[in-house]
Every structure is written in C-alpha cells, then in structure tokens.
Amino acid sequence: KETKLIHLERCISRVDLLKLLLQMAWEIRALDTKKYTVLGEQLQEVGRMLGGGRKGLESKNSSQ
C-alpha cells in the first residue's frame, strides 16, 4: 500500500505539471481555447480520480 501511495503522488505531480504546461501552451496561443478547455477538463477529472485514490489509501493506512 505504501508503494501505491508513492506512485499516486508521482502521478499527481505529473498531472499538475501537465496542467501547467497546458496553460502555458494556451497563453502563448499554441493551443486554441476549445482544445485548452477540453484537455483541461480531462486533466481535472484525472486529478480528481488520483486524489480520491490517494485519500482512500491514506485513510486505510491511518486506520491500521
């Protein structure tokens, strides 16, 4: 369970980096607003899933 938590943290960090890079691409107009919105929503959903997984693992670890 501890290694899963480590991998989840790494994935969350990478999704955060992707969000930052996506925003930068949009700001320099390498991406149009529609694509930015679609990709941003998808990254938000992935982030929510990863966060929920982390929260679940943390609660399991703390209850043991």
Order of alpha helices (4+ residues) and beta strands (2+ residues): alpha-alpha
